[in-house]
Amino acid sequence: MEENLARYICSILQDNQQNSEVLVQDVQYIRAQVKIVKCTVNDIPVDISFNQTAGLSALCFLEKVDQLIGKDHLFKRSIILIKAWCYYESRILGAHHGLLSTYALETMILYTINYDKCGILFGGICVCGKSTAKFSDAIYKGLFCGACKSAANSFSGA
């Protein structure tokens, strides 16, 4: 059932690659324990997984957290900024390559915001700087430690 649905979605995406409104490219069907259809939509990588309720539960949890924190969606804006920095600049994001998973990163961001008892974190840049300073002191080895220390130095002006 899952496999048939995944193949059907894959075929729909492949057939609509020439749609002028939305550019769909590089459609792939990944046969694994969790069936995935990967593609790029308007230069944005998209993964569609099937029968994975844990992802929806995590999404609901993170949405509730964002609502509780408030501050004009500080949590969501921080996640977007820090994910972009981790992926494009520091190259430490990507669980499939043995690097940080997005959920681990979201948990670290939540910890940083929760740890801020004075309420001085008012924007994504502040959360990013505080996160890199906080986690660069942790006992990590290899790439993650070097990337965080590098980021912490750039934020502190060193």
Secondary structure, 3 states (H helix, E strand, C coil): CHHHHHHHHHHHHHHCCCCCCCCEEEEEEECCCCCEEEEEECCEEEEEECCCHHHHHHHHHHHHHHHHHCCCCHHHHHHHHHHHHHHHHHCCECHHHCCECHHHHHHHHHHHHHHCCCCCCCCHHHHHHHHHHHHHCCCCCCHHHHHHHHHHHHHHCC
